[in-house]
Amino acid sequence: MSIMKQQLLTLIMFYCAFFGHSQTFTDNYITYEVISATTVSTTNYDTAGGTVVTIPSTVNYNSVTYDVTSIGYNSFFNKMLTSV
């Protein structure tokens, strides 16, 4: 019985580690990482969106409106942008 409990605990820990990572999504060529239930941070920009970027104050994903509260380190680095 003890071995089964260990295996179950290991499985639960693996599940939490695997599914506990932050969720990301892309909207209008900008990739966001969900920071909390209502906030996101930028993580990347796809240059297919052009050289002019407008970072919105809010984004919608899966029927949830998130506040864009930060610009992640290197989100727009080396993207040949002319305006943000």
C-alpha positions in Angstrom: 0.0 0.0 0.0 2.9 2.4 0.7 4.3 2.0 -2.8 0.9 2.8 -4.3 0.7 6.0 -2.2 4.2 7.0 -3.3 3.3 6.4 -7.0 0.1 8.4 -6.6 2.0 11.3 -4.9 4.6 11.2 -7.7 1.9 11.3 -10.3 0.1 14.2 -8.6 3.4 16.1 -8.4 4.2 15.5 -12.1 0.7 16.6 -13.0 1.0 19.8 -11.0 4.4 20.6 -12.5 3.3 19.9 -16.0 0.0 21.8 -15.9 1.0 24.4 -13.4 3.2 26.3 -15.9 2.0 29.7 -17.0 -0.4 29.8 -19.9 0.5 31.7 -23.0 -1.5 32.9 -26.0 -1.0 35.2 -29.0 -3.2 38.1 -30.0 -2.4 40.5 -32.9 1.1 39.1 -33.3 2.0 39.7 -29.6 2.5 36.7 -27.3 1.3 37.1 -23.7 1.9 35.1 -20.6 -0.9 34.9 -18.0 0.5 36.2 -14.7 -2.7 36.1 -12.6 -6.4 35.6 -13.1 -6.7 39.1 -14.6 -3.2 40.2 -15.8 -0.7 39.3 -18.5 2.8 40.3 -19.6 4.2 40.4 -23.2 6.7 37.7 -24.0 7.3 37.9 -27.7 6.4 39.7 -31.0 6.0 38.0 -34.4 7.5 40.4 -36.9 4.9 39.3 -39.5 2.8 42.0 -37.7 4.9 44.7 -39.1 7.3 47.3 -37.8 4.8 49.4 -35.9 3.4 47.9 -32.7 0.5 49.1 -30.5 0.5 47.4 -27.1 -3.1 47.3 -25.9 -4.0 48.0 -22.3 -6.3 44.9 -22.2 -6.6 41.7 -24.3 -9.3 39.1 -24.4 -8.6 35.3 -24.4 -11.1 32.5 -23.7 -13.8 34.9 -22.6 -11.5 36.6 -20.1 -10.3 40.2 -20.3 -6.7 40.6 -19.0 -4.9 43.8 -18.2 -1.6 44.1 -19.9 0.5 45.1 -16.9 4.1 44.6 -18.1 6.3 44.2 -21.1 8.5 41.2 -20.7 12.3 41.4 -21.1 13.3 41.0 -24.7 9.6 40.9 -25.9 10.4 43.3 -28.7 14.2 43.1 -28.8 15.9 42.9 -32.2 12.6 43.0 -34.1 13.5 46.0 -36.4 10.6 48.0 -35.0 10.1 51.6 -36.0 7.4 52.5 -33.5 5.9 51.1 -30.3 
